[in-house]
Amino acid sequence: MTAFRDSPRQTGPGRTALLLVNLGTPEAPTRGAVRRYLGEFLHDYRVVELSRWLWCPILHFAILPLRSGKVARNYASIWMDEGSPLLVYSRRLAEQLQHALPEVTVRLAMRYGRPAIADTLRALEAEGMTRLLVLPLYPQYSASTSASVFDAVVREIGSWRRLPELRFVADYHLDSGWLDALESRIREHWDLHGRGERLLMSFHGLPKRFETAGDPYPRQCEAGARALAARLGLAEGEWLLGYQSRFGREPWLGPATDETLRCLAGEGVKTLDVVCPGFAADCLETLEEIAAQNAALFRAAGGGELRYIAALNDGPGHVAALAALARRHLQGWRHA
C-alpha cells in the first residue's frame, strides 16, 4: 500500500512556479565530491541503459575509483571563486529570470547533486505552489537528459497527497528567441575577434543505439545547427557539426568532435571558432574539454587557434529567450 505524504493546507489560488533544471555538478573539485556526483549521475538508468547487475560492479569497482581523481583535477582547473561554473551561471540565470518573470516563483534545481529536485519541489510546495512549469535547460530533447528530469519530478510529486498542475518543456532547439541569442553571441565574438575559417558546432554525444531506439536528439541537433548556420549566412563547408564527450567502447554519434579537429588541422585550418549550442551554461565539457583539451589537440595536430565561443549563460539574450518561452507555456494559468 502506498503511503502518501501530507501536503500543507492551502487557501486561495496557490502559486505558479517555474523550475529550471540543469544537469548538475560536484560540490567541490575533490576526488570524494566528484565520486559522489559521478556515482549518482552514472547510476541513472536513463544515462546508462545496462543491467544493474552488470553495470554497478563496473561503475563502483572500476570507473569511479579510476576516473574520480582525474575528473576532480579537471574541475579544479575551471573552478570559480563562487563555485562550479555550471552552478554559478545557472544560479545567475535563475535570478535574472525571476526579475523577468515577477508573476511566478523561479527556482533552480540540478538533476544530480545540489540543489536537488526533490528538495526544491518540497520547498515550493511549502510556499504554496499549486502549478508547476518544468524547464530543463537542454535545448535538444534526449531520454538521457530531459526524460530523466521528468522522471525525477514525477517521482517526487507522485508521493504528494495534493498534486500540482504540471507542464513540461520537452525541447526548444528551433525556438526563435533561443536562436536569436545564439546568433547574437556568435556575431559578438566575430565583431571582437574576427571570423574564423570555419565554425564548428559541437554537441554532447550519445551512444548510437539511443538514436536507433528512437531518440530524436541527433535530428534536433542537426536541425538547430542548420537553422543557426542559415541565420549566420554560412554556406555548406563553412560550418561543421560534431559530437563530443564519448565514453566507453560502443559506437557513438558521429562525426566525433576530436576527429573533426584532426581533419581540419590536416586541411591547414589555422583559425577555428567552436560553439556548443547544447549547453545552456559553461561547464566542464565546454571550458575544460573544448576550450582547453581540444584546443591543445587541434594545435598538436597541426592546426592553429581554436577559439571557443562562450555559452549563453546568464546573458540578456538568453534571459529574454527563456522568459518568452516560459510565458508561452504558462498561458492560461492564473498567477497569484
C-alpha positions in Angstrom: 0.0 0.0 0.0 1.4 3.4 -1.0 1.9 5.9 1.8 1.3 9.5 0.6 3.0 12.4 2.3 0.7 15.0 3.9 0.6 18.3 2.0 0.4 21.8 3.6 -3.1 23.1 3.9 -3.6 25.9 1.4 -6.3 28.5 0.9 -6.6 30.8 -2.2 -5.5 30.1 -5.7 -1.9 29.0 -4.8 1.2 30.0 -6.7 2.8 29.2 -10.0 6.4 28.1 -10.1 9.0 27.8 -12.9 11.5 25.1 -12.1 14.8 25.4 -14.1 16.8 22.2 -14.1 20.4 21.7 -15.3 22.5 18.6 -15.2 24.4 19.0 -12.0 28.0 19.3 -10.7 30.2 18.2 -7.8 30.0 20.3 -4.7 33.8 20.7 -4.7 36.7 19.9 -7.1 37.8 17.0 -4.9 38.0 13.3 -5.5 35.4 12.4 -2.9 32.9 15.0 -4.1 33.4 14.0 -7.8 33.0 10.3 -6.9 29.6 11.0 -5.2 28.4 13.1 -8.1 29.5 10.6 -10.8 28.0 7.8 -8.8 24.6 9.5 -8.8 24.9 10.5 -12.5 26.1 7.3 -13.9 23.7 5.2 -11.8 20.7 6.7 -13.7 19.3 4.1 -16.0 18.3 6.8 -18.5 22.0 7.6 -18.8 23.5 4.1 -18.9 20.9 1.6 -20.1 22.6 -1.5 -18.9 21.5 -4.2 -16.4 22.3 -3.0 -12.9 23.8 -6.5 -12.2 26.3 -5.8 -15.0 26.8 -2.1 -14.7 27.1 -1.5 -10.9 30.2 -3.6 -10.3 31.9 -1.9 -13.3 30.8 1.5 -12.1 31.8 1.1 -8.4 34.9 -1.0 -8.7 36.4 0.3 -11.9 35.1 3.6 -13.3 34.7 5.6 -10.1 38.0 4.6 -8.5 39.9 5.2 -11.7 38.2 8.3 -13.0 37.3 10.4 -10.0 40.8 11.8 -9.3 41.4 12.8 -13.0 37.9 14.4 -13.3 38.5 16.2 -10.0 41.7 17.7 -11.4 39.8 18.8 -14.5 37.1 20.5 -12.3 39.8 22.2 -10.3 41.2 23.8 -13.5 37.9 25.6 -14.2 36.6 26.2 -10.7 35.5 29.8 -10.0 35.6 31.7 -6.7 31.9 31.2 -6.4 32.0 27.5 -7.2 31.4 25.3 -10.2 30.8 27.3 -13.4 27.7 25.3 -14.2 26.1 26.1 -10.9 27.3 29.8 -10.8 25.9 30.6 -14.3 22.7 28.6 -13.8 22.1 30.3 -10.5 22.6 33.7 -12.1 20.3 32.8 -14.9 17.6 31.8 -12.5 18.0 35.1 -10.6 17.7 37.1 -13.9 14.6 35.1 -14.9 13.0 35.8 -11.6 13.4 39.6 -12.3 12.0 39.0 -15.8 9.0 36.9 -14.6 7.9 38.5 -11.3 4.5 36.9 -11.6 5.9 33.4 -10.9 8.3 31.9 -8.4 11.5 30.8 -10.2 13.8 28.2 -8.7 16.8 26.3 -9.9 17.5 22.6 -9.3 20.1 20.1 -10.5 19.2 16.6 -11.8 22.3 15.3 -10.0 23.8 16.9 -6.9 22.5 20.0 -5.2 20.2 21.8 -5.2 18.3 18.6 -5.6 15.0 18.4 -7.5 13.1 16.7 -4.6 14.3 19.3 -2.0 13.5 22.2 -4.3 10.0 20.9 -5.1 9.2 20.4 -1.4 10.3 23.9 -0.6 8.0 25.2 -3.4 5.1 23.1 -2.0 5.7 24.6 1.4 5.5 28.1 -0.2 2.0 27.3 -1.7 2.9 26.2 -5.2 -0.1 24.6 -7.0 1.0 25.0 -10.6 4.4 23.9 -11.9 6.2 24.5 -15.2 9.4 22.5 -15.6 12.0 23.8 -17.9 15.1 21.6 -18.4 18.0 23.6 -19.6 18.5 21.2 -22.5 17.6 22.8 -25.9 17.5 19.4 -27.6 15.4 16.5 -26.1 17.0 13.2 -25.2 15.8 10.4 -23.0 19.1 10.7 -21.1 18.5 14.3 -20.1 15.0 15.7 -20.5 13.2 12.5 -19.8 15.4 11.9 -16.7 14.4 15.3 -15.3 10.7 14.3 -15.9 11.4 11.0 -14.0 12.8 12.8 -11.0 10.0 15.4 -10.9 7.2 12.8 -11.1 9.0 10.5 -8.6 8.8 13.3 -6.0 5.4 14.8 -6.6 3.9 11.3 -7.1 4.2 10.9 -3.3 2.2 14.1 -2.6 -1.4 14.0 -1.5 -2.2 17.2 -3.5 -0.6 17.1 -6.9 0.2 20.4 -8.6 -0.9 21.1 -12.2 2.1 20.2 -14.3 3.6 21.4 -17.6 6.9 20.3 -19.1 9.1 21.9 -21.8 10.5 19.0 -23.8 12.8 21.0 -26.0 13.4 24.3 -27.7 16.0 23.6 -30.3 14.2 25.7 -33.0 12.8 28.4 -30.7 13.3 31.8 -32.5 14.4 33.6 -29.3 17.0 31.0 -28.4 18.3 31.1 -32.0 18.4 34.9 -31.8 20.5 34.7 -28.7 23.0 32.2 -30.2 23.3 34.2 -33.4 23.9 37.4 -31.4 26.6 35.6 -29.2 28.5 34.4 -32.3 28.3 37.7 -34.1 29.6 39.5 -31.0 32.5 37.0 -30.9 33.2 37.8 -34.6 33.0 41.5 -34.0 35.6 41.3 -31.3 38.0 38.6 -32.8 37.2 38.4 -36.5 35.6 35.4 -38.2 37.4 32.1 -38.2 37.9 30.0 -41.2 35.3 27.5 -40.0 32.6 27.4 -37.4 32.3 24.0 -35.6 29.1 23.4 -33.6 29.9 20.7 -31.0 27.1 18.8 -29.2 27.4 16.3 -26.4 27.5 12.8 -27.8 25.2 9.8 -27.2 25.5 6.1 -27.9 24.4 5.3 -31.4 21.8 2.9 -30.1 19.8 5.7 -28.5 19.1 7.1 -32.0 18.3 3.6 -33.2 15.8 3.2 -30.4 14.0 6.5 -31.5 15.7 9.2 -29.5 15.2 12.5 -31.5 18.3 14.1 -30.1 20.6 13.9 -33.2 17.9 15.1 -35.6 17.2 18.1 -33.3 20.9 18.9 -33.1 21.2 18.9 -36.8 18.0 20.9 -37.4 19.1 23.5 -34.9 22.6 23.7 -36.3 21.3 24.2 -39.9 18.9 26.9 -38.7 21.7 28.7 -36.9 24.0 28.4 -39.9 21.3 29.9 -42.2 20.9 32.8 -39.8 24.6 33.4 -39.9 24.7 33.3 -43.7 27.1 30.3 -43.7 27.4 28.1 -46.8 28.0 24.4 -46.7 31.7 23.8 -45.9 31.9 27.0 -43.8 30.4 25.2 -40.8 30.5 21.7 -39.4 28.8 19.7 -36.7 30.5 17.3 -34.3 29.7 15.2 -31.2 32.0 15.3 -28.1 32.4 13.6 -24.8 32.4 10.0 -25.9 32.7 7.4 -23.2 33.2 3.6 -23.5 33.8 1.4 -26.5 30.4 1.2 -28.1 29.6 3.2 -31.3 28.6 6.8 -30.6 27.0 9.5 -32.7 29.3 11.0 -35.3 31.2 12.7 -36.6 33.3 13.0 -33.4 34.5 16.4 -32.5 38.1 15.3 -31.8 38.3 13.5 -35.2 36.9 16.6 -36.9 39.5 18.8 -35.3 42.3 16.5 -36.6 40.8 16.6 -40.1 40.6 20.4 -40.1 44.1 20.7 -38.9 45.2 18.4 -41.7 43.4 20.6 -44.2 45.5 23.6 -42.9 42.8 25.4 -41.0 44.5 28.0 -38.7 41.6 29.7 -37.0 38.6 27.7 -35.9 35.6 29.0 -34.0 33.8 26.5 -31.8 30.3 26.9 -30.2 28.4 24.4 -28.1 24.7 25.0 -28.7 23.6 22.1 -26.5 25.0 23.6 -23.3 22.9 26.4 -21.7 25.8 27.3 -19.3 29.5 26.8 -19.4 30.7 23.7 -17.6 33.4 21.0 -17.6 32.5 19.9 -21.2 32.9 23.4 -22.6 35.6 25.1 -20.6 37.9 22.1 -20.0 37.1 19.7 -22.8 36.7 22.1 -25.7 38.5 25.3 -24.7 41.5 23.6 -23.2 41.8 19.9 -24.1 40.5 20.1 -27.6 42.3 23.4 -28.3 45.6 21.6 -27.4 44.6 18.6 -29.6 44.0 21.0 -32.5 47.4 22.6 -32.2 49.2 19.3 -31.8 47.6 18.0 -35.0 49.0 21.0 -36.9 46.1 23.4 -36.6 46.2 26.9 -35.3 43.9 28.7 -32.8 40.8 27.2 -31.6 38.5 30.0 -30.3 35.8 28.8 -28.0 32.6 30.9 -28.0 31.1 31.1 -24.6 27.7 29.6 -23.8 24.7 31.8 -23.4 25.0 31.6 -19.6 23.1 34.5 -17.9 23.4 36.9 -20.8 20.4 39.2 -21.6 19.6 37.4 -24.8 19.3 34.0 -23.0 17.2 35.5 -20.3 14.8 37.1 -22.8 14.6 33.9 -24.8 13.8 31.7 -21.8 11.3 34.2 -20.3 9.4 34.3 -23.6 9.5 30.6 -23.8 8.2 30.2 -20.3 5.4 32.8 -20.9 4.1 30.8 -23.8 3.9 27.6 -21.7 2.4 29.5 -18.8 -0.6 30.8 -20.9 -4.0 30.2 -19.4 -2.7 29.8 -15.8 -3.8 32.3 -13.2 -0.8 33.6 -11.2 -1.2 34.5 -7.6 
